[in-house]
């Protein structure tokens, strides 16, 4: 029987996502797997995560990829660095990216400058979509801007927003499932168990935050059974 799984921010933890998919979920090519973005930064192997996700696609697993704000920053730093090489300094885009874990990602690629990241990885990040529509949910990395007449036009907010309230008329009666903002396991479980009281489900448990109580896991959520699976960090 096929299943659907939604997986939030991986943040460079390739061993963790491998363990989650292959040993806990035991995913098959009949399953659908939706990833909510932030594949890179903070954790040790952003390149390894993308390589693994590319491999799943090449092996014809049914996988779908949403773009997160960390991919957005990486692409911006790459493009700025390509347009004008600053040998004595760094572009603002690179400084912004470095503030949230770029050093680990650059190291995983074996490079010092964003422009040195192979183009195929940038193309992969750019090919990630801003949102995915399911029957009962809209999947995004961060949220949506329901202040606009058409919130689907604001793809920047889908990667970056930290606050939103769902307008069900604009969402087609669907709730939002997102990552982006790390929350502890107890709150996440509360939201899922009291589904009628919330217009969102947040799945980011801060996989990199291994020293914080209730944090440090990579999550997987089945939207059909409401099952929540936690995989402790295997990388850090």
SVG drawing of the C-alpha trace seen along z (x, -y; Angstrom):
<svg xmlns="http://www.w3.org/2000/svg" viewBox="-14 -44 56 46">
<polyline fill="none" stroke="black" stroke-width="0.4" points="0.0,0.0 1.4,-3.4 1.9,-6.1 2.5,-9.9 5.2,-11.5 6.1,-15.2 9.6,-15.9 10.7,-19.4 14.1,-21.1 17.0,-18.6 19.8,-21.2 22.8,-19.3 22.1,-16.1 22.3,-13.4 22.8,-10.4 19.7,-11.5 17.4,-11.7 18.8,-8.4 18.1,-6.7 14.6,-8.2 13.6,-7.2 15.3,-3.8 15.1,-2.4 12.2,-4.1 9.7,-4.8 11.1,-2.1 9.9,-4.1 9.2,-2.4 8.8,-3.8 5.0,-3.6 5.2,-6.2 5.0,-10.0 7.6,-12.0 7.3,-15.8 10.3,-17.8 9.6,-21.3 13.0,-22.9 16.1,-24.0 18.3,-21.1 21.5,-22.9 23.4,-24.9 23.9,-24.5 24.5,-20.7 27.7,-19.3 26.9,-18.0 24.6,-20.1 26.1,-18.8 25.5,-15.2 21.9,-15.9 21.3,-17.3 23.3,-14.4 21.1,-11.9 17.8,-13.7 19.0,-13.8 19.8,-10.0 16.2,-9.3 14.8,-11.2 17.2,-9.4 16.1,-6.1 12.5,-7.1 11.2,-7.5 8.2,-9.7 9.7,-12.8 8.8,-16.5 11.0,-19.4 10.0,-22.8 12.5,-25.7 13.5,-27.0 14.9,-30.4 18.4,-28.8 18.4,-27.7 17.2,-31.2 20.2,-32.7 22.6,-30.3 21.4,-31.1 21.5,-34.8 25.1,-34.6 26.1,-32.5 24.6,-34.9 26.1,-38.0 29.5,-36.3 29.3,-35.4 28.4,-38.9 31.2,-40.6 34.1,-38.8 35.3,-40.5 38.7,-39.3 39.2,-41.5 35.8,-41.2 32.3,-39.5 29.0,-40.5 26.2,-41.4 24.4,-38.3 27.2,-36.1 27.5,-37.7 23.8,-37.2 24.1,-33.6 27.1,-33.0 25.2,-34.2 22.9,-31.2 25.3,-28.3 26.8,-28.8 30.3,-27.9 29.3,-24.3 27.7,-24.1 30.7,-25.7 33.0,-23.2 30.8,-20.3 31.4,-21.4 35.1,-21.9 35.0,-25.5 35.5,-29.0 33.3,-31.1 29.7,-30.7 30.6,-31.1 32.5,-27.8 29.5,-25.7 28.8,-23.5 26.0,-24.9 24.0,-21.7 23.4,-22.2 22.2,-25.8 20.0,-24.6 18.5,-21.9 17.8,-24.5 16.1,-26.8 14.0,-23.9 12.5,-23.4 8.9,-24.8 7.5,-27.4 4.5,-25.4 2.6,-22.1 -1.2,-21.8 -2.8,-18.6 -6.4,-17.9 -6.6,-19.1 -3.3,-21.0 -1.0,-23.5 2.7,-22.6 5.1,-25.5 8.5,-26.1 7.4,-29.0 3.9,-30.1 1.8,-32.4 0.8,-36.0 -3.0,-36.0 -3.0,-39.8 -2.8,-39.7 -5.8,-39.1 -3.9,-36.1 -1.4,-34.7 0.0,-32.3 1.7,-35.2 4.0,-36.0 6.6,-33.2 9.0,-35.2 6.7,-34.9 6.4,-31.2 10.2,-30.9 10.6,-33.6 7.5,-34.6 7.4,-33.9 3.8,-34.9 0.5,-34.3 -3.2,-33.5 -4.9,-31.3 -7.8,-32.8 -9.7,-29.6 -11.5,-31.3 -8.1,-32.1 -6.6,-28.7 -9.5,-26.8 -10.5,-25.5 -7.0,-24.0 -4.7,-24.2 -1.0,-25.0 1.8,-22.5 5.2,-24.1 8.7,-24.0 11.0,-27.0 10.3,-27.8 11.7,-25.2 9.3,-24.1 9.6,-21.5 8.1,-18.1 5.3,-18.6 3.9,-21.7 4.0,-19.9 2.1,-16.9 -0.4,-19.3 -1.1,-21.0 -1.6,-17.7 -3.8,-16.1 -6.0,-19.3 -6.2,-19.7 -9.5,-21.6 -8.0,-24.3 -5.2,-25.3 -5.1,-26.4 -1.5,-25.1 0.8,-22.2 4.5,-23.0 6.9,-20.2 10.4,-21.7 11.9,-20.3 15.3,-22.0 17.3,-18.9 20.5,-20.8 19.5,-21.9 20.5,-18.7 21.3,-20.3 17.8,-21.8 15.2,-19.8 12.4,-18.5 14.4,-19.4 17.1,-17.9 14.9,-15.5 14.1,-15.2 10.4,-14.7 8.1,-12.9 4.3,-13.4 1.7,-11.3 -1.2,-13.6 -3.5,-10.6 -3.0,-8.8 -1.7,-11.8 1.2,-9.7 4.3,-11.7 7.7,-10.0 10.9,-11.4 14.4,-10.5 17.1,-11.7 20.1,-13.4 22.7,-11.0 25.1,-13.6 26.0,-16.0"/>
</svg>
